[in-house]
């Protein structure tokens, strides 16, 4: 099944916003986890409007041409999935801008996302 324009627009808008100021939540409240979070925060960079436009255009192209997207979604563990990586690389956005432990599902005409470790799955589209 093909993704709708609305699903694609919502997904792109959400990722474009999040890579500007990613959350690094891996659920580790230990000292080592705190140090990892601090180091990740130090890698954040400013993402320009031009980079965001390139990212959005490339991501749109990938979402409309990849049949696996409904099965696999878009996700980041400590780095982005292949589709996000390609779009970020093309836009020269450092992969360290990818939020940790984030999963987006694009199935059954819906867009749902879990943003951070053990975060609930929230429906972004259609709005309920």
C-alpha positions as CSV (number, residue, x, y, z in Angstrom):
1,X,0.0,0.0,0.0
2,X,1.3,3.5,-0.9
3,X,1.7,6.2,1.7
4,X,-0.6,9.2,1.4
5,X,0.7,12.7,0.8
6,X,-0.6,13.6,4.2
7,X,1.3,10.8,5.9
8,X,4.5,11.8,4.1
9,X,4.0,15.5,5.0
10,X,3.4,14.7,8.7
11,X,6.4,12.4,8.8
12,X,8.8,14.8,7.1
13,X,7.6,17.8,9.2
14,X,8.1,15.8,12.5
15,X,11.6,14.6,11.6
16,X,12.6,18.0,10.3
17,X,11.6,19.6,13.6
18,X,13.2,16.9,15.8
19,X,16.6,16.8,14.1
20,X,17.0,20.5,14.9
21,X,16.9,19.8,18.6
22,X,17.0,16.0,19.2
23,X,16.2,14.3,22.5
24,X,18.8,11.8,23.7
25,X,16.7,9.6,26.0
26,X,18.1,6.0,26.4
27,X,16.5,5.4,29.8
28,X,19.9,5.1,31.6
29,X,19.8,7.1,34.8
30,X,23.2,5.9,35.9
31,X,26.3,8.1,36.0
32,X,27.5,6.5,32.8
33,X,24.2,7.3,31.2
34,X,24.4,10.9,32.4
35,X,27.9,11.2,30.9
36,X,26.6,9.7,27.6
37,X,23.8,12.2,27.5
38,X,26.1,15.1,28.3
39,X,28.5,14.1,25.5
40,X,25.5,13.7,23.0
41,X,24.2,17.1,23.9
42,X,27.6,18.6,23.2
43,X,27.5,17.2,19.6
44,X,24.3,19.1,18.7
45,X,24.8,21.6,15.8
46,X,22.7,24.2,14.2
47,X,20.8,22.9,11.2
48,X,20.2,25.5,8.6
49,X,17.0,26.1,6.6
50,X,18.8,25.0,3.5
51,X,19.9,21.8,5.1
52,X,16.3,21.2,6.3
53,X,15.0,21.7,2.8
54,X,17.4,19.3,1.3
55,X,16.6,16.8,4.0
56,X,12.9,17.1,3.4
57,X,13.2,16.8,-0.3
58,X,15.4,13.7,-0.1
59,X,13.2,12.1,2.6
60,X,10.1,12.8,0.4
61,X,11.7,11.0,-2.5
62,X,12.7,8.1,-0.4
63,X,9.3,7.7,1.3
64,X,7.5,7.7,-2.1
65,X,9.9,5.2,-3.6
66,X,10.6,2.7,-0.8
67,X,8.0,-0.1,-0.5
68,X,9.5,-1.3,2.8
69,X,8.6,1.9,4.7
70,X,5.2,0.6,6.0
71,X,6.9,-2.6,7.2
72,X,10.0,-1.1,8.8
73,X,9.0,2.5,9.6
74,X,11.6,5.2,10.4
75,X,13.7,4.7,13.5
76,X,16.8,5.6,15.4
77,X,18.5,3.6,18.1
78,X,21.7,5.5,18.7
79,X,21.9,6.4,15.0
80,X,19.3,6.7,12.2
81,X,17.9,4.0,10.0
82,X,19.1,3.8,6.4
83,X,16.4,6.0,5.0
84,X,17.0,8.8,7.5
85,X,20.8,8.4,7.2
86,X,20.6,8.9,3.4
87,X,18.5,12.0,3.8
88,X,20.7,13.4,6.6
89,X,23.9,12.7,4.6
90,X,22.6,14.4,1.5
91,X,21.7,17.5,3.6
92,X,25.1,17.4,5.4
93,X,23.3,17.0,8.7
94,X,25.5,15.2,11.3
95,X,24.1,11.7,12.2
96,X,24.6,12.7,15.8
97,X,21.4,14.9,15.3
98,X,19.3,11.8,15.2
99,X,17.2,11.3,18.4
100,X,17.9,8.2,20.5
101,X,15.4,5.4,20.9
102,X,12.8,6.8,18.5
103,X,10.4,4.8,16.3
104,X,7.9,6.0,13.7
105,X,5.3,3.7,12.2
106,X,3.6,4.6,8.9
107,X,0.8,2.0,8.6
108,X,-2.8,1.7,7.8
109,X,-3.1,5.4,6.8
110,X,-1.7,6.5,10.2
111,X,1.6,8.0,11.5
112,X,2.5,7.1,15.0
113,X,5.7,7.9,16.9
114,X,7.5,6.8,20.1
115,X,10.1,9.5,21.0
116,X,12.6,8.3,23.5
117,X,13.2,5.2,25.6
118,X,10.0,3.4,26.5
119,X,8.0,6.4,25.4
120,X,4.3,5.8,24.5
121,X,3.3,5.5,20.9
122,X,1.5,8.7,20.0
123,X,-0.6,9.1,16.9
124,X,0.4,12.1,14.8
125,X,-2.0,11.5,11.9
126,X,-4.8,11.5,11.5
127,X,-5.3,13.7,14.5
128,X,-7.6,12.1,17.0
